[in-house]
Amino acid sequence: MDYQQFAKVDLGFFPTPLVKLSRLSQALGCEIWMKRDDMTGLAFGGNKTRKLEYILGDALAKGCDTIITAGAAQSNHCRQTAAAAAQLNLECHLLLGGEQPEKAQGNLLLDNLFGCYIHWAGDNRKGEDIPALYQSLQAEGKTPYIVPYGGSNALGALAFIDAVKELAEQSRGLAFSRLIFASSSGGTHVGLMLGKRLFNQAFELVGINIDKDENPDMPFDGQILELARKTAVMIGSSETFSSQDLLLNPDYLAEGYGIVGAAENEAIALTAQLEGILLDPVYTGRAMAGLIDMIRTGEIRQGEQVLFWHTGGAPSLFACADQLDLTQGKNKQV
Ligand SMILES: *Cc1c(COP(=O)(O)O)cnc(C)c1O
């Protein structure tokens, strides 16, 4: 397989560290390792940095000068896109769901610092207004490029094939039974699925579903399989996938996207207080809550060696202060 043909631009620092979480392991009775993609380096890091290396590489190769993407007000994807666009001297337009809040905090504060244009999209939360914006920018004489929602197209997924190669090289001598991660727009999931195949990794891939599935015509499972098919075709691979190859666990959706409950609060506090590592309230806090639950219920056996993929997102902690439970664990207000 050869995909060197795809243009790529350097945006982060790789390989990201692979670390053992000794104290969390001891507390939970399993051997837990973490892949630190929160440390990709681009504006507080995260999994979108990898995807943007290929997607913006393509934008530059096509001579584009303006980037458009969409997301939630606290989108980590939009923050990393805005930072990358600043670095690459590209104009950046973000279409953010909802209304402009009184005060910009967390990721939104950072978006503003990177000097991008912010358009409030109301109920059109998943980029529905992109075509209209594209046309108006084109009419102004710009050459716009659309980065898909969450950076989840075949080029974005390709970056996570690389990530599995990177992991395989780092983890010789280790034998992870499972790789657990937060899955939302699916690009990370697809790249990990293909990478697992192409680099013969034995772990079971456990995607923790973060976002409620609201599209009956094309549920997430179907979207992920379709993107896996497209990505395989794009790189000239004959790998095929069926629903048996896909594990997208819906057990931890709780109150829905971005609503921080007791399980997320416990996971965030445990990881902070035992390891000094920040999870985020929306994605990794929920995925870690899933891992903790699977250990406690015995679905993951004691002593199993598991890998948690930290996909980033901590800047949104600063926008969620009122949802964080500061009475958890060792925290004492004295
Ligand atoms: C975007 C994101 C994810 C999900 O990745 P997808 O490729 O969209 O499924 C997980 N964690 C964090 C912190 C993210 O920002």
PDBQT file of the ligand as one rigid body, heavy atoms in Angstrom, charges set to zero:
ROOT
HETATM    1  C1  LIG A 401     -13.418  15.348  17.562  1.00  0.00    +0.000 C 
HETATM    2  C2  LIG A 401     -13.053  14.706  18.836  1.00  0.00    +0.000 A 
HETATM    3  C3  LIG A 401     -13.256  13.320  19.048  1.00  0.00    +0.000 A 
HETATM    4  C4  LIG A 401     -13.946  12.433  18.051  1.00  0.00    +0.000 C 
HETATM    5  O1  LIG A 401     -13.204  12.216  16.879  1.00  0.00    +0.000 OA
HETATM    6  P1  LIG A 401     -13.985  11.896  15.538  1.00  0.00    +0.000 P 
HETATM    7  O2  LIG A 401     -12.945  11.619  14.548  1.00  0.00    +0.000 OA
HETATM    8  O3  LIG A 401     -14.817  13.100  15.240  1.00  0.00    +0.000 OA
HETATM    9  O4  LIG A 401     -14.878  10.719  15.788  1.00  0.00    +0.000 OA
HETATM   10  C5  LIG A 401     -12.857  12.777  20.239  1.00  0.00    +0.000 A 
HETATM   11  N1  LIG A 401     -12.293  13.534  21.197  1.00  0.00    +0.000 NA
HETATM   12  C6  LIG A 401     -12.083  14.853  21.046  1.00  0.00    +0.000 A 
HETATM   13  C7  LIG A 401     -11.480  15.615  22.164  1.00  0.00    +0.000 C 
HETATM   14  C8  LIG A 401     -12.461  15.492  19.844  1.00  0.00    +0.000 A 
HETATM   15  O5  LIG A 401     -12.259  16.809  19.720  1.00  0.00    +0.000 OA
ENDROOT
TORSDOF 0
